[in-house]
């Protein structure tokens, strides 16, 4: 057998053109390498809460392992977890799929529904993986710029102008990564009114940060119930319950869509980890006081960071949800990735440039870290900015 002798001889599939490891991951891994070399780096680049997984959730996973819940799980998710999610969403179990993280739910929906050339509308700034997921499934991402002047939110006029006969999905994220923007019920209803006249367009509402909203949260299907039969809701335990490594997310949608997504999942991963599903079951059905406690803690961190960045001369709006701020770059160094490189080299602080989210001229800072790290990080950013 002859192996490929050099990287030049290997040609990846056409669908991988322009797709690579996200800039968020590259920056976070680079910061980790610097720390391993002894460099004093504060990484505020990753969307991962620093809180531990709640103890009762860990105990449930331990029990599941000891009780022998270690066999192949059902492809769509364990019956108990699917039933619990269905009960909370007021749907039937057949309307639920459990996957290896919310990212797999999103990817599975794209693969299950998109034909070559189908279009998916999303608002920029957007989570970095959205566009690549669409491309991998053969679709075309249609990105609409939603600047700070419109609170980083899509307007009905933008949506209506962007819809074509090839439009298959509108992909929303509320609360948003990277801006923390939260759509109000009235704003969702206005978008829904546009879609009423475009029955070929379905909706994905990524609500993974819904329990980290600092204003009243409006679920899409409650705001626009008349579109429930063509809406997929995406959620999971990663953010609210500090379970990023457990890799459990889920989708709630029409049974025919869920059936197609199960078929896709069956050929990629099969069922999600059985032990992690037992942990997720405990998370969503056990004590919920942790949600309110951690939301309050995140809100205090948000206020600390917003105040510090604005005092440093970086224009920073107050986000309504999630655990990110999205300030503008300073006028003296407006190119976002250059400013991020400057902060890493000059101040030892790792942030993500706005270009990674489809909106250059901004920075994403995650405040999902201890207050001490945030205070020191903001102090370093202020000092470095003052030196420009």
Secondary structure, DSSP 8 states (H G I E B T S, - for coil): -----SGGG----GGGTT--S-HHHHHHHHHHHHHHTT---EE-------S---HHHHHHHHHHHHTT--S---TT--HHHHHHHHHHHTS-GGGEEEESSHHHHHHHHHHHH--TT-EEEEEES--THHHHHHHHTT-EEEEEE--GGGTT---HHHHHHH--TTEEEEEEESS-TTT-----HHHHHHHHHHHHT-TT-EEEEE-TTGGGBSS----HHHH-GGGGGGEEEEEESTTTTT-GGG--EEEE--HHHHHHHHHHHHTTT-S--HHHHHHHHHHHHS--HHHHHHHHHHHHHHHHHHHHHHHTT------SBTTEE--B--GGG--HHHHHHHHHHHH-EE-EEGGGGT-TTBEEEE--S-HHHHHHHHHHHHHHHHT-
